[in-house]
Amino acid sequence: RIAMVDGEGETVLDEVVRHDVDTATRIVSYLTLLTGLTREGCEVPTNKTLEEISELIRDKLPKDAILVGQSIHHDIEWLDLVKGVDYGDYVDLADIFRQRIPKVLISAGNAVKREGDEKGEVVGVGAVPEKKGGGSTTSADDATVGFPTRYRIFGLRHCCVHLLSVDMQSSHHDPVDDARYSILLFNKYRSAEPPL
């Protein structure tokens, strides 16, 4: 199932992809409890192929559209959309709602302790390094923080629960809800200043 909403969260497209039963690809399970899809619902003759739905999306998208979604680069890839041709740009919520953490906790602890020992003080991991010329920066590379890091990516449902105070998934997965809540998060936080 593929869905698209506009900037206000209104449904623009909601389609179930047709699976041709006479192809070599066999569906073992529709994962109905997770997806809400059934064999009967997927084999409706009026359902469109992935290629047809991708073309519908191209027709409905303004060429300067900004696509918003959780790990949306995957959707862009399998829909075969081209930046600058089919859409203007995209915002991946997985890049916005994430937390930088040490790759290995013990190495981070040792680096912080070592820095504190050198300065003769206790140094917090959350300290923001100084920029050349004064001021502070909101991000730092691994060399600056003194230990290797990685990102913990928060899922869309987690972001909605903690940032919008709503559980957006009360039953099976619904791509219309995913799209609507992605737009809600984007609209609420797109002008927010990053915390220092």
N, C-alpha and C positions, 0 to 999 in steps of 0.2 A: 504494500500500500504506500502510496506517495501523496504527500500533501504540501500545499504552499499557501501562505497567508500574506496579506499586504501589511504595510507598516502599522496599521491599526489593529491587526489581528483578525481581520475578516477573511474567511476562507475564499481563496481564489481557485484552488484545485484540490480535489480529493479523489484519487483513483486507485483501484485495485489492479495490479499488474496481472494480465492474462498469462497463464502458463499453458503452453501447448502440450496436451497430454500425449500426442504422438511423437514427441521428440525423445532423444536418448536420455535426457535429464529426467530423473524420477524424483518426485518429492516424497521423502520418507515420512515426514511429519510436518504439519502446519503449525505446530506449537501453539495451538488454539488458546490455551490458558494465558500465554504470554502475549500473543499477537492479536487475538480476537478473530483471526481468519480461519475459515473452514474450507474444505475441499470444494463444497458446493459454491461457496462465495467466490472462490478463485477461478472456477471453471465456467463462470457465466460468459456466454458467447459475446456479449457486448463489452466486456472488459477489454482494455487496450493493451498492446504489447509495450514493453519498456521503451522501445524506440518511438512509438506513437506518443507515449506520455512525455518523453523527453522533448519531442517536437512541440507538444502543447505548451510545455513550460517555456520553451524558447519564444513561442508566439506571445505568451502572456507577460513575459519579463521585459520591463523597460531596459534598453541597452545600457543605461547608467545605473541600474539597480545595484543596491548593496545587499548581498545575501547574508543572512544572519542565522546561525544555528550552532549546535553542539557538535564539534568535530565535523563541520560542514564540508571540509575539503574532501571527505569520503563521498558525500552526496554529489558534489560537483564532478568528481572523477567518474563515478558509475553512471551519471546522467550525461556524461560526455559534453559538459558545458565548457566553453572557452572564455577566459577572462578577456575583456576588451571587445569581444564579439557578441557573446550572449548576455553578459552582465558586466558591470563596472568594477566591482570589488567585493570582498567578503569579510565578515567579522566572525571569527571562530570563538565562541564563548569558552571553549576549553583553554584558550590562550589567556583569557581575561580572569576567569574564576579558577585559579590554581594557587598552590602554595609551594614556595621554594623550601626544600628541606635537605639536610645532609644525605649524601648517598650512604655513608656509613656513620652512624651516630657516634661511635667511639672516636673516630678520626676528627669529627667536629669538636667533640669535647676536649680532646687533646690539643687541638689548634687554639681553641679559646683559652684553655688553661695556660698554654705556652705564651700566648700574647699577653695575658694578664700578668704572668710571672716576669716577662720582659719589662712591662710598664710598672710593675709593682702595685697593680690594682686588679679588681675583678672586672672582666670585660664581658658584656652581654652579647650573645649571638645575634641579637636583633639590631646591634649598633649599625648605623648608617655611615659609611666611609665619607671622608671629606673629598670634595672635588678640588682639582687644581684651581687656584684662584679664589678659594673660599666657597661657602655654601655646601649643600649636600646633594647627593645623587639618590635616586629612588631604586637603582639596581646596581649590582656589582657582579663582576665575573668571578669565577672560582678562585683565581689568583688573589683577588682583593679580599675575599672572605677567609681565605686560608685553608679551605678544604673543598673537596668535590661535592657538588650539589646535584639535585634532580628536582623535578616538579611532581607534586601530587595533584592530579587533575580531579576536580570535583564534577560529578555527574549532574545533569540537568535537574533531576529530581531533588538531589541534595541541595543545589543552589536555590530551588524554589522553596523548599522547606525552610531553609535558614535565612534567605534574603527576602522572600515574599510572604513567609508564614502561611504557605499553602502546600498541601501534598497534591501535586498535579497528576499523580497516577494512582487512582483509587482502585482500578481493576487492570485490564489488559493495556498493553502499549497502544497509544493512539497518536499517529503522526500529526494530526491536526492540533492536538493539545501540545505536542512537542514544539510545533512551529509557533503557536500562540504564546506559550510561556517563554520561548526564546526571544520573541519580540518584546514581551513585557520586561524581561530582564535587561535587554539591550536599551530600551527606551528609558528605564528607570536609572540605569547606571552609566549611560554613554557620556554624560557630562560630568560625572563624579571625579573629583580630584583623588589621585592615589594617596593612601595614608602614608605618612612618613614615620 
